[in-house]
C-alpha cells in the first residue's frame, strides 16, 4: 500500500513546517485504514488564509478562512468509477491555511508542526469517507486521529479542550 503525495505551496511561507512531517502524517493516516493492496494519491496544498477563504466561499458558502478543507474526488466507500485495478486511487485534495493554523497552535499552546500534522490526518480521513457530523461518528474519527498522531509522536490534540472537536478543528 503506497500513497503518492503531491505537496504544493501556492501561497504563504510554510518554511517552519517540514515537508517530511506533512508527508508522514498523510502516510500514517493512509496506512491506518487502507487495505494492503491499495495504492492512493493525494494533493496537499499549503496555502495562506486568502487562498483558503476564496475556496471556502466558493464551495462551502462561508466567506471566511478556515484551518483545513478537504475535497474528495470520489465517494470513498461506494464510488469506484474511474478507478482501474492496479492504479492508484486519487483521493482528492487537502488545503491548509497557514495564518489560521498558526493562530490556533499558539492559542492551544501546540507546536505548529504538530497542529499541521493533525489537520493533515483529519483531512485525509475526510477524503477516505470519515466525517464528524453525528456525535458517534465524531467520537470515532477523533479516536482514530489520536491513535494515528500517537504513532507520529504527537500528543492528543483533544486532551485539554472543553469541547475537544470544536476547539482543535
C-alpha positions in Angstrom: 0.0 0.0 0.0 1.6 3.2 -1.3 0.4 6.7 -1.0 1.8 9.2 -3.6 1.7 12.7 -2.2 1.9 15.9 -4.2 2.7 18.9 -1.9 2.3 22.3 -3.4 2.7 25.8 -1.9 0.9 28.5 -3.9 0.8 31.0 -1.1 2.3 31.5 2.3 5.7 30.9 3.9 5.5 27.4 5.2 9.2 27.1 5.9 8.6 26.5 9.6 6.8 23.2 8.9 8.9 20.4 7.4 7.6 18.8 4.3 8.6 15.4 5.7 6.2 16.0 8.6 3.3 16.7 6.2 4.0 13.6 4.2 4.5 11.4 7.3 1.1 12.5 8.6 -0.7 11.7 5.3 1.1 8.3 5.1 0.2 7.4 8.7 -3.5 8.1 8.1 -3.4 6.2 4.9 -1.6 3.2 6.4 -4.0 3.1 9.3 -7.2 2.4 7.2 -6.3 1.4 3.7 -6.1 -2.2 2.5 -2.7 -3.8 2.0 -3.1 -3.9 -1.8 -4.4 -0.4 -2.3 -2.4 2.5 -3.7 -3.5 6.1 -3.4 -2.7 9.6 -4.4 -3.4 12.9 -2.6 -2.7 16.5 -3.2 -1.8 18.7 -0.2 -1.9 22.4 -0.7 0.0 24.6 1.8 -1.7 28.0 1.4 -2.4 31.3 3.1 -5.7 32.4 4.6 -6.8 34.4 1.5 -6.4 31.3 -0.7 -8.5 29.1 1.6 -11.0 31.8 2.2 -11.7 32.0 -1.5 -12.2 28.2 -1.7 -14.4 28.2 1.4 -16.6 31.0 0.0 -16.9 29.4 -3.4 -17.5 25.8 -2.3 -19.0 26.0 1.2 -20.7 29.4 1.1 -18.6 30.6 4.1 -16.6 33.7 3.3 -14.0 33.3 6.0 -10.7 31.4 6.3 -10.7 28.0 7.9 -7.8 25.8 9.0 -8.3 22.9 6.6 -10.5 22.0 3.7 -10.8 18.6 2.1 -12.2 18.0 -1.4 -12.7 14.2 -2.0 -12.6 13.1 -5.6 -14.8 10.1 -5.0 -17.2 8.7 -2.5 -14.5 6.5 -0.9 -16.8 3.7 0.2 -19.2 3.5 -2.8 -18.0 5.2 -6.0 -15.1 3.4 -7.6 -16.0 4.6 -11.1 -12.9 5.7 -12.9 -10.6 3.5 -10.8 -8.8 0.9 -12.7 -7.4 -2.2 -10.9 -3.7 -1.7 -10.3 -3.9 2.1 -10.5 -3.6 4.4 -7.5 -6.9 5.9 -6.4 -6.7 9.7 -6.4 -8.3 10.6 -3.1 -8.6 14.3 -3.6 -7.2 17.5 -2.2 -6.3 18.8 1.3 -5.8 22.5 1.7 -4.2 24.1 4.8 -4.3 27.8 5.8 -1.1 29.0 7.4 -2.2 32.0 9.5 -5.3 30.2 10.8 -3.3 27.2 11.8 -0.6 29.3 13.3 -3.1 31.3 15.4 -4.8 28.0 16.6 -1.5 26.4 17.5 -0.4 29.4 19.6 -3.8 29.7 21.3 -3.8 26.0 22.1 -0.1 26.0 23.1 0.9 23.4 20.5 3.8 23.2 18.1 2.8 24.4 14.7 4.2 21.2 13.1 2.0 19.1 15.4 -1.1 21.1 14.6 -0.4 20.9 10.9 0.1 17.1 11.1 -3.2 16.8 13.0 -5.0 18.7 10.3 -3.4 16.6 7.5 -4.6 13.4 9.3 -8.0 15.0 9.8 -8.2 16.0 6.1 -7.1 12.6 4.8 -9.6 10.8 6.9 -12.3 13.0 5.4 -11.0 12.1 1.9 -11.4 8.4 2.9 -15.0 8.8 4.0 -14.8 9.7 7.6 -16.9 12.5 9.0 -17.9 14.2 12.2 -21.5 15.3 11.6 -23.0 13.0 14.2 -21.7 12.7 17.7 -20.8 9.0 17.4 -19.0 9.5 14.1 -17.1 12.5 15.6 -16.0 10.4 18.6 -14.8 7.5 16.3 -13.0 9.9 14.0 -11.4 11.7 16.9 -10.2 8.4 18.5 -8.6 7.3 15.2 -6.9 10.7 14.8 -5.5 10.4 18.4 -4.2 6.9 17.6 -2.6 7.9 14.3 -1.0 11.0 15.9 0.4 9.0 18.8 2.2 6.9 16.2 3.8 10.1 15.0 4.8 11.2 18.5 2.1 13.9 18.6 0.2 14.4 21.8 -3.6 14.0 21.9 -4.8 17.3 20.4 -8.2 17.0 22.1 -6.9 16.3 25.7 -7.1 19.8 27.1 -10.2 21.2 25.3 -13.5 21.6 27.0 -15.3 20.9 23.7 -12.4 19.0 22.0 -13.7 18.8 18.5 -14.7 22.4 18.2 -11.5 23.7 19.8 -9.0 21.9 17.7 -10.5 21.7 14.2 
